[in-house]
Amino acid sequence: DRLQDPMYFRSGGTDPGRDGCRVPLPWSGKQPPFGFSPANSAGEPWLPQPGRWADITVEAEDGRPDSMLNLYRAALRIRRSEPGLGDGPMTWLPSDDDVLAFRRGDRFVSVTNLSAVDVALPPHAEILLTSADLANGLLPSDATAWLLAPPETADRGGG
C-alpha cells in the first residue's frame, strides 16, 4: 500500500518497480527507522524498513571487518589508488563459462565466480580484495577477487 513507483501502477501491480530498492538506508539503532529520521520525529520514511535490518545498519557493520560496508570501503580505497581501475579498455581473459575474468590496465585482474563450484584464480602477484574467504586458495561460488597479475604476464594478456 506504500508503493509509489510508476512502474508498479503501469504494470497493474505485477512489477513492484524500484520502490524495494529505494527503502531508506539503515544508519543506526535497533529498530526502524534506524536513524534515518530525526529522533522523536513524528515522520516516518516513505517506505518501511524491515526490523531485521538492525544487524546491517552502518553503525552495526562499521565494527565488523567482514561486513559488506567494510568490503565496499576497501573496494573504494583500491579503486582510488589502482591505475587499472581508471578510464581505459578492458580485456576479457580466458575462463570457464560461469566465470567472468578480465584485465584492465597493465596488471589489474578481476575474477567473478558465478558457478556452483570453487575455481582456481589465474596466476597473480597479489590479492587486492576478495568478497569471500578463499577455500584452499580457490575462489568460492558467488564471489569476486581483485588481483594484481605478475609483471611478466601483464604484457602477454595473461591473468
Sequence and secondary structure as in RCSB ss.txt:
>XXXX:A:sequence
DRLQDPMYFRSGGTDPGRDGCRVPLPWSGKQPPFGFSPANSAGEPWLPQPGRWADITVEAEDGRPDSMLNLYRAA
LRIRRSEPGLGDGPMTWLPSDDDVLAFRRGDRFVSVTNLSAVDVALPPHAEILLTSADLANGLLPSDATAWLLAP
PETADRGGG
>XXXX:A:secstr
     HHHHHTTTS  TTGGG S    SSSSTTTTSS TT S   SS   GGGGGGSHHHHHT TTSHHHHHHHH
HHHHHH GGGSSS EEE    TTEEEEEETTTEEEEEE SSS EE    SEEEEESS  BTTEE TTEEEEEE  
HHHHTTT  
